[in-house]
Amino acid sequence: MIWIKALNHNLNVYFMVLIETFRELALSLPNAVEEPHFEKTSFRINKKIFATFDEKNNRAVLKLSEIEQSVFCASSEMIFYPIPNKWGKQGWTIVELSKVRADMFEDALKLSYQNVVPKKKQ
């Protein structure tokens, strides 16, 4: 179940992903764990970070492929954008949780997880 908070300002409706939703979605992924990461909360698989939550700025950071990052950023440039440094060039993408639709965030979070989860040996 996805929990969102709807805010109505001047007849515009914005959806905000709450930390509880973020945590529930991230920890529902197989073998995902939550651990501190400096001043942020991280979500990991086999010690590798696939998402972080910055409570102070209400932002997530996800690990997307170059193509996935390009698609999300092009469709919603005020919601998804690369970290403005070498990490951004490697696919690390900021998500504005106060603006993102819950279904879009869930899709991006799952892609981030898939990009970090160890590949099965053939």
ABEGO torsion letter per residue (X at the ends): XBBBBBBBBGGBBBBBBBAAAAAAAAAABBGBBBBBBEABBBBBBGGBBABBBBAAAGBBBBBBBAAAAAAAAAABAAABBBBBBAAAAAGBBBBBAAABBAAAAAAAAAAAAAAABBBBBX
